[in-house]
Amino acid sequence: MRTKGLLFRVISLMMLVTLLLSCTSTKGGEVGVDDDLVAAAKKEGMLTTIALPHDWCNYGEAIETFKTKYGIEVNELNPDAGSADEIEAIKANQGNTGPQAPDVIDVGFGFGPQLIEEGLVTPYKVATWDTIPADAKHPDGYWFGDYYGVLAFEVNKDVVQNVPQDWADLLKPEYKGQVALSGDPRASAQAQMSVYAAALANGGTLDNVEPGLEFFKKLNEVGNFVPVIAKQATVAKGETPVIMRWDYNALADKEALAGNPEIEVVIPQTGVIAGVYIQAISAYAPHPNAAKLWMEFLYSDEGQLIWLKGGCHPIRYNDLASRNAIPEDIAAKLPPAEAYAKAVFPSIEQINNSKVVIAEKWMDVVGADVK
């Protein structure tokens, strides 16, 4: 009788395992991505992205891997756009099923409330949803954190003899016509967070960004500020040899330029601010299934490690680390943990308040039209 009972339990367990496996697709080795979604995405045949430079967080590899893996064309809109530009692209293309309508966006954390208030995004929860920290995602799936980093100085050492180590250094005469932002602070989350960081280094707080505007006013008045949107090319050419940039972007530039010129990445001694970016699917996405599949890819271990290779800390970093899923060669390239000891993470409300102040007062206080 006991043997029969044991045999029954074994058979029942086997049936349960079989049932679970039959309910979970492992297409492409990714548990949770079902065949129906893959088929629907392939039928749409295209994914339209926006504001994804290939050297930003290793997006180049992510896009190419996705295209190869699923055979879906990726239509890339305006790689150098800022977060506000991405939102405007959704607004301007409501009902447009053509190539100018983005399916997905990657914007600064502070834009989360606006996405919901204006009905611009649709909820979706990826298969790895439970491993995304609760404070880095909307509970209903309207947006979810993707990666984070800290604001750093990216410096062309072939042009700059004395590499600045802190915000106050940037006001020195030796940096005349050399300092720039990586975006327009009226629209770019990266540029806004740079002003926010400068505020913290100059007597401001997470609730008072005004000192950051005053700092850039001084930087502009002494002739050190260059009002252009800086990028890898302008740094390499010496047009903007000192720029404020997310650490992962700066590290990606350093690797890409491979010593020509030599790049140094400095996490400042004060005003170290961390920023989270978020993903969302447009409520008007012409390719909604491709958008969902893209999210599943980005939030799989494979997608998260591609971001990590680009110097970003993916939002599922703790989960990856706890399972020893981070290859040693990738871990070895990350900056030392102590460099981030002073980093602060503003709340979404604080970021939202600061970006409004910066956008509204930039021209009045600083007077530099960045473009």
N, C-alpha and C positions, 0 to 999 in steps of 0.2 A: 504493500500500500504506500509506504514511504518512498519507494523507488518510483512508483507511478506518479506520486505527487511531485517529486523532483524533476522527473522527465517532463511533466506537464508545464512546470515553471520554466524549464529551459526552452521548451518549444514556444511558450508564450513570449519569452524574452526575445527569442530569435525573430518571431513574427513582428514584435514591436520595433526592433531595430530595422527590419526590412521596410516596415511602414514609414518610419522616420526618414530613411534614405530615399524612399520613393517620393517623399514630399519635399525633398530638398535637392535642388539641382546643383551639380558641381561643375557646371560648364565653365571651362577655362580654369578649373581648379579653385573657384571662388564659391564657397558655400553661401547660399542666400541669393544668388543671381539666377533667377529661373529662366528657363528656355523661352517662355512666352515673351518676357521683357526683351531678351536679346533679339528674338525674331521680329518683334514690333519695332525695335530701334533700327534694325537692319533694313526693314521695309521703308522707314522714313529716310534712311540713307545719309543723313547729314546732322551734324551738331554745329550750332553757331555760338561761338564764344566771343568775349570782348575783354579787352584790357589784360591780356595774358602774355607779357613779354617772355620769350623763350628762356631768358636768363633770370627770370623772377621765379625763385623757389623751384627751379628745374622744370618749369612748365614745358619746355621744349621736349624733353624726354617723355613727360606725361602724355602730351598730345600725340607724339609719334607712336608711343606704345599702344595707346587707345586705338588709333587708326589701324595699326597692324593687327591688333588682337581681334577687332570686331569688323574690320573692313568698312568702317563708316567715315565718310569725308568730314573733316573739321574745317569749317569756315571761320577764319579768325578776323574779327573786327578790331580796328584801332588798338593795337597792342599797348600803346603809350597813354591810353585814356586813364582818367582818375575815377574814383568811386562815384562821384556825382555825375560824371559823364555816362557811366554804366546805367545809372538809374534813369537819366534823361533819355537814353537809348530805348529803354523799355517803354517809357511814357510816349515817346514820339512814334513808336511802331506798334501801338495797340491795334490789333486787327490786321496787321501787315504780315503776310506769310512769306515775304521775300527775304533776300539774303541780308538785309539790314536789321532784322529783328533778332536780338540775342535770346538764346534759350536759357542760358545760365549766367550768373554773375558771381564775382568774387570781390567783395567790398569791405571797407573798414567796419569794425565792430559797432561803432557809433551810428551807423546807418540802419541798424536792425529795426528800430521802432518805425522809422519812415516807411520801410518796405511793407510793413503790415498796415499802418495807418492809411496808406494810399492804395492798398490792394494790389500791389505790384508783383507779389510772389505767391506761389502755391505750395501747400505743405507736402512734405515727403520725408519718410524715415528710412534711412539705409539699413541694410542687414546688420551692420555693426553699431547701430544706434546706441545700444546699452553701454558701449565702451567709450562713448564721447562724454566727457564730464558734464554734469547737469548744469553748471553755471556757464557753460560755453555753447548752449543750444536753446532754442525756443522749445518749450515743452510740447507744442503741437507740430513741430517740424517745419515751421515757416522759414527758419534759417538755422545754420549750425556752424560752429567754429571749424576752421580747417587747419590753421597753423598760426604760430606766433614767433616774434623775434623782438629785438631791442634796437633802438635808434643808435647808429654808430657813425663815426666819421670815416669816409673813404678818401684816402689821400694818395695822390700821384707823387711818389718820392723822387722821381726824376726831375720834378719841377719844384717841389717844396722841400727846402733844406731841413727845416725844423718842424717835425710833425706835431701838430697841435694835440694836446692831451685832454683838454677840457674846453668848455664853452667860452670861458673868459679869454682863452688864447686867441680865439678867432677875431677879436677886436684889435689885435696887434697890427701895426703898420706893415709888417712883412707879408701880410696876407691880402694886400690891396688888390682888388679885382680877381680874387681867387675862390671865393666861397659861394656856393649855390645850393638850392633845394632841388629835390628830385620830383618836383611837381608844383602845381599852382596851389598855394595854401587856401584859396577860395573854393577849391574843388577836390583836391587830392588828400586822401587820408594820410598818406605817408608824409606829405608836407605839413599838414595840420599837426600831426603827432611830433614833428620836429620842433614846431613852435611851442607845443605843450612841454616838451622836454627842456627846451631853453628856459621856459618859465620856471620849472622846478629848480633849475641851476641858478636862478637869479631872484630868489626870494618868493617865488610863486608857490602855489599849492595845487593839488588836484582839483580844487574848486575855484582857483584864480589863475587864469592863463594870461592876464594882462602883462605881467613882466616879460613874457615871451615876445609879445608884440613890441614892447619897448626895446628889448634886446636887438631885434631885427631892425628896428628903426635906427639904432646906433650903428649897427653893422652896415646899413645902407648909407648913413650920413658920412661915415669915415671912408666910404668908397670900397669897402671889402666885399660887399654883396653883389653878385652877378644875377640879374633878374631873368634868367633863362631856366627852362626845365632841363636839369642835368641828367645825363645818362652815361653809360659806359663809354660811348664814343667821345663825349665832351671831356670826360676825365682823362682818357687816353691821349687826346690831342693837346691837353694842357689848357683847354678853354675854361674848364671849371675844375681845377686840380684838387679842391677840397669840397666835398659834398656831404650832406646828411642823407643817410640811406639806411634802410633796414639791414641789420647785420648779415642776413642771409643773401641779400642782393649784393652787398659789398664783397662778401666772401666768394660769391659766384663770379663777380668781375675779376677778382684777384686770380682765381683759377683759370678763367678764360683768357686773360691777358698774358698769363704765364711769364711774368717778369718783363714784359715789353708793353708799357712801362711797369716798374715795380710798384705794387700797391700795398699800402699798409692799412689795416682795418683797426680802428681804435674805438673801444667802448669808453665813453668819457667818464671822468672820475666823479662827476656829479650830474644830476638830471638824467638818470638812466631810466627810460620809460619803455615798458613792454606793450606791444600791440598785437591784438588778435584780429584776424580777418575771418570773414564768414562767407559761406556759400549759400546760394539760393537758386531756385528754379523760377523763371519768369511765369507769371500767371497767364501770359500771352504767348508762351513758347510755341513756335511753329513745329518743333520736333520734341514733344513732351517725353516720349519714351527714350529717345536718345539722351535727353537731359537726365533722366533717372538713371540710365545705364552709366553715364559719365560720373554721376555721384557715387554709384556703387563701386566703380573703378577707383575713384579718388580715395574712398574711405575703406577700401580693402587694404590688407597688409602691403600688397604690391604698390598701390598708389601712395600710401603713407610713407613708405621707404623711398620712393622717388622724390618726394618732397624733402625728406631728411637728407638725401644725397645732395640736395641743393642748399643745405645749411639751415633749412627751416626746422622748427620743432613742430611736427605734426600733432594735431589735437589728440590723437590716440597714442601719443608717445609713451605714456605710463603703462598702457596696456601692452604695447610692443615690448617694452623693457621688462615687464613682469614675466613675460613668456620667453625671454631671451631670443626675441625675434629680430634683433638689430644686429646685422653683420658687423664684425670687428672692424673691417676696413672703413665702413661708414662712420662708426662711432669714433674712430681715431682722428677724423677730420673736423670734429665738432670743437668749438671754442671751449676752454676750461670752464668748469661750472662756477668758479669763484668770480669770473668776469661778470656774472649775472647776479651777484649777491645783493647789489643795491637796487635791482630792478623793481619798479612798482607797476601794478596792474590797475589802471583806472577802471571804474565801473562803466557800464554802458551809458548811464545817465550823465556821468562826469564827462565822458568823451563827447556825448551829444551836445551838452551845454558848451563845452570848449570850442567845438567846431563851428557852432553858430557865432560865437564871439569873434573867432578868428576870421571867418568868412565875411562878416559884416564890417569889421573894423580894420582889416588888413590895409586897404588903400588909404583910409583916413590917417592911420597911425604910421604905417611904414612907407606907403606911397610908392611902392615898386610893383609895376605891372609884370608879373611873372608869366612868360609864355614862350 
